[in-house]
Amino acid sequence: MLTRDYRDIIGGALLIIGGIAFSWYAAHQYDLGSLRRMGPGMFPMALGLVLAVFGLMMMVPAFFRAGTMPEIRIWSPLFVLSSVVAFGLLIRSFGLVPATLAVTIISSMAELRIRPASLALLCVSLCLIAWLTFKVGLGMPVHMFRWPF
């Protein structure tokens, strides 16, 4: 048991840093305008400030409560990142359905317990949603299946 909730303190600090950096970039790269005639930088700057306020709201109470040491598992982010890489490598060569299956199966390995029935249902539903969205709904010329050999 820790004396403070360091996980929320670090998370809040990262939100504050990200929000301030986002606001600073928007304020210096885009025209802010005025409240009556807003420029293209007003909304991104306001969103960055809101993000920083949310980080502050998350960070301040964490100083007054005890926390637990979080379990650090390096394999979970590696599986998720490798699934994105696999999708990028497979989409052009094999098509949308095999790439969607690969990203779903590889990223599911990030969990401690894999349930085969729910994984199969997730694979089928994501492939169906991808087909309905990109091929039927948007009419994009993306290959569903492609055999490169």
Secondary structure, 3 states (H helix, E strand, C coil): CECCCHHHHHHHHHHHHHHHHHHHHHHHHCCCECCCCECCCHHHHHHHHHHHHHHHHHHCHHHHCCECCCCCCCHHHHHHHHHHHHHHHHHHHHCHHHHHHHHHHHHHCCCCCCCHHHHHHHHHHHHHHHHHHHHHHCCCCCCCCCCCC
